[in-house]
Amino acid sequence: MPIRPIVIVTPTGVETLTNKTLTSPTINGIIATTGLTMPAFTLGGSLNVNNQEVIGIIRLRAYDSTHTYIENYPAKSWSLNTENAASSSTTRLAFSGGVATAVATWSSITHSGLVLSASEKLYPVAGVAGFSVVSTALTLGSAGSIIAPVVAGANTDATSGNLDGAHGVDTTGAAERWYFRAGGAWRYISKTGGLSMTKEERIDPKGHEFKLGDEVKLIVDKIFPDGSFHAIPYYSKK
């Protein structure tokens, strides 16, 4: 029987595979199709998209994490989510979409090292006269101005800030006062002329509680290095 030679045939041109299963294939070249659907698969290395668009992404999840991901939700919007202390997901930054001016919303974030250059400014959103800085409760108004919180009553840590140097205005009727915080306590200066004392000084050092019609005398008790002085009120008998 004659020995026939073995002929190796290398396929060339276009091959059409329909309902075929390829086990561990190695594909070189370009798959020219508009209808290729890939099932779930695991990359064995880096993915190079060759400067092409990746379209239709709903979520990009971080390696080995179920709670850290970037998500296209709701439609036309993006959110950055990271794992929280309860081992679940929290949205940290969200960008709205489908509008002329997007809104970026930070949630459960403490900013550290945020620096603005000299030419940068913070602006309130349209229709808002200013914005508040929570740590000091100061509100920015027009250029070059700082507008203090306005309260119908005594200013407190809750209404006007819990740091020394905070200040605010009481707009209650004729008793309008400017409040400032110093030494951990709130103090005020009345808008009216004449002598205005705080409620803590209504009782003089001798125990007299001032009433309407009382005469008051001042006794200097301190003189400061800059030449200013302080006086305390005493009851003066007629």
Backbone hydrogen bonds in HBPLUS format (Angstrom, degrees):
<---DONOR---> <-ACCEPTOR-->    atom                        ^
c    i                          cat <-CA-CA->   ^        H-A-AA   ^      H-
h    n   atom  resd res      DA  || num        DHA   H-A  angle D-A-AA Bond
n    s   type  num  typ     dist DA aas  dist angle  dist       angle   num
A0052-GLN N   A0049-VAL O   3.04 MM   3  5.53 136.6  2.24 112.7 124.3     1
A0072-ASN N   A0058-ILE O   2.72 MM  14  4.98 172.5  1.72 152.1 153.1     2
A0060-LEU N   A0070-ILE O   2.74 MM  10  5.08 161.9  1.77 153.9 160.4     3
A0070-ILE N   A0060-LEU O   2.78 MM  10  5.08 156.8  1.83 147.0 153.1     4
A0062-ALA N   A0068-THR O   2.87 MM   6  5.64 177.3  1.88 155.2 156.2     5
A0069-TYR N   A0081-ASN O   2.89 MM  12  5.32 145.2  2.02 133.8 144.5     6
A0081-ASN N   A0069-TYR O   2.87 MM  12  5.32 168.7  1.88 168.7 171.1     7
A0071-GLU N   A0079-SER O   2.92 MM   8  5.32 163.4  1.95 152.7 158.3     8
A0079-SER N   A0071-GLU O   2.91 MM   8  5.32 143.6  2.04 146.4 157.3     9
A0077-SER N   A0074-PRO O   2.97 MM   3  5.48 145.4  2.09 146.4 145.3    10
A0078-TRP N   A0095-PHE O   3.14 MM  17  5.28 155.8  2.20 141.7 149.1    11
A0095-PHE N   A0078-TRP O   2.78 MM  17  5.28 169.2  1.79 162.7 166.4    12
A0080-LEU N   A0093-LEU O   2.70 MM  13  5.15 159.6  1.74 157.2 164.2    13
A0092-ARG N   A0080-LEU O   2.80 MM  12  5.76 157.3  1.85 160.0 166.9    14
A0093-LEU N   A0080-LEU O   3.37 MM  13  5.15 160.9  2.41 136.1 140.2    15
A0082-THR N   A0090-THR O   3.07 MM   8  5.65 154.0  2.14 157.0 154.4    16
A0090-THR N   A0082-THR O   2.96 MM   8  5.65 156.3  2.02 152.0 158.5    17
A0084-ASN N   A0088-SER O   2.83 MM   4  5.68 154.6  1.90 163.0 171.0    18
A0087-SER N   A0084-ASN O   3.09 MM   3  5.44 153.4  2.17 118.1 118.3    19
A0107-SER N   A0092-ARG O   2.93 MM  15  4.84 151.6  2.01 133.1 134.8    20
A0094-ALA N   A0105-THR O   3.00 MM  11  5.17 148.6  2.11 134.9 144.9    21
A0105-THR N   A0094-ALA O   2.84 MM  11  5.17 160.0  1.88 148.5 155.1    22
A0096-SER N   A0103-VAL O   3.03 MM   7  5.35 154.3  2.10 138.6 146.8    23
A0120-GLU N   A0117-SER O   3.02 MM   3  5.37 157.7  2.07 112.6 119.7    24
A0128-VAL N   A0125-VAL O   3.18 MM   3  5.82 153.1  2.25 143.9 142.9    25
A0133-VAL N   A0138-LEU O   3.22 MM   5  5.75 150.9  2.31 149.4 157.7    26
A0136-THR N   A0133-VAL O   3.12 MM   3  5.84 143.7  2.25 119.5 128.2    27
A0137-ALA N   A0133-VAL O   2.57 MM   4  5.18 139.1  1.73 161.6 172.3    28
A0139-THR N   A0147-ILE O   3.18 MM   8  5.29 154.9  2.25 159.0 161.6    29
A0147-ILE N   A0139-THR O   2.83 MM   8  5.29 150.9  1.92 172.8 175.2    30
A0145-SER N   A0142-SER O   3.03 MM   3  5.64 152.1  2.11 148.1 145.3    31
A0169-VAL N   A0149-PRO O   2.94 MM  20  6.33 158.7  1.99 161.4 168.4    32
A0151-VAL N   A0169-VAL O   2.81 MM  18  6.06 174.0  1.81 174.7 176.5    33
A0171-THR N   A0151-VAL O   3.09 MM  20  6.34 149.7  2.19 139.1 148.3    34
A0159-THR N   A0156-THR O   3.20 MM   3  5.28 126.7  2.50  96.5 109.4    35
A0160-SER N   A0156-THR O   2.91 MM   4  5.85 160.3  1.95 159.4 163.7    36
A0161-GLY N   A0157-ASP O   3.21 MM   4  4.73 145.8  2.33 119.8 122.0    37
A0166-ALA N   A0163-LEU O   3.10 MM   3  5.89 155.2  2.17 142.9 144.6    38
A0165-GLY N   A0181-ARG O   2.82 MM  16  5.47 161.3  1.86 146.8 150.6    39
A0181-ARG N   A0166-ALA O   2.89 MM  15  5.43 151.8  1.97 164.5 161.9    40
A0168-GLY N   A0179-TYR O   2.97 MM  11  5.14 154.1  2.04 133.3 137.5    41
A0179-TYR N   A0168-GLY O   2.78 MM  11  5.14 160.3  1.82 152.4 157.0    42
A0170-ASP N   A0177-ARG O   2.85 MM   7  5.08 170.1  1.86 154.9 157.4    43
A0177-ARG N   A0170-ASP O   3.11 MM   7  5.08 144.8  2.24 127.8 138.5    44
A0175-ALA N   A0172-THR O   3.03 MM   3  5.74 135.1  2.24 145.9 150.3    45
A0191-LYS N   A0176-GLU O   3.09 MM  15  5.95 159.4  2.13 162.7 156.4    46
A0178-TRP N   A0189-ILE O   2.88 MM  11  5.28 166.5  1.90 154.0 156.1    47
A0189-ILE N   A0178-TRP O   2.87 MM  11  5.28 146.6  1.98 140.5 151.1    48
A0180-PHE N   A0187-ARG O   2.84 MM   7  5.51 156.2  1.90 152.0 158.1    49
A0187-ARG N   A0180-PHE O   2.89 MM   7  5.51 165.4  1.91 159.9 164.3    50
A0182-ALA N   A0185-ALA O   2.96 MM   3  5.58 157.9  2.01 164.7 161.4    51
A0185-ALA N   A0182-ALA O   3.14 MM   3  5.58 165.7  2.17 113.4 117.9    52
A0201-GLU N   A0198-THR O   2.97 MM   3  5.50 153.0  2.04 113.0 121.0    53
A0202-ARG N   A0199-LYS O   3.20 MM   3  5.23 167.4  2.22 108.6 109.5    54
A0210-PHE N   A0202-ARG O   2.95 MM   8  5.57 173.4  1.96 155.1 155.5    55
A0204-ASP N   A0208-HIS O   2.89 MM   4  5.41 151.4  1.97 151.6 151.8    56
A0207-GLY N   A0204-ASP O   2.84 MM   3  5.37 168.1  1.86 127.0 129.6    57
A0214-ASP N   A0211-LYS O   3.08 MM   3  5.71 163.4  2.11 139.1 140.3    58
A0236-SER N   A0215-GLU O   2.91 MM  21  5.20 167.1  1.93 144.6 140.8    59
A0217-LYS N   A0234-TYR O   2.89 MM  17  5.23 170.5  1.90 154.3 157.5    60
A0234-TYR N   A0217-LYS O   2.70 MM  17  5.23 153.5  1.77 161.8 169.4    61
A0219-ILE N   A0232-ILE O   3.04 MM  13  5.54 164.6  2.07 151.5 154.5    62
A0232-ILE N   A0219-ILE O   3.02 MM  13  5.54 159.8  2.06 144.2 142.8    63
A0221-ASP N   A0230-HIS O   2.97 MM   9  6.05 155.2  2.03 145.4 153.3    64
A0222-LYS N   A0230-HIS O   3.35 MM   8  5.06 157.4  2.40 142.2 138.3    65
A0230-HIS N   A0222-LYS O   2.86 MM   8  5.06 158.4  1.90 139.8 143.1    66
A0224-PHE N   A0228-SER O   2.74 MM   4  5.39 164.2  1.76 158.9 164.3    67
A0227-GLY N   A0224-PHE O   2.86 MM   3  5.45 163.6  1.89 125.7 129.0    68
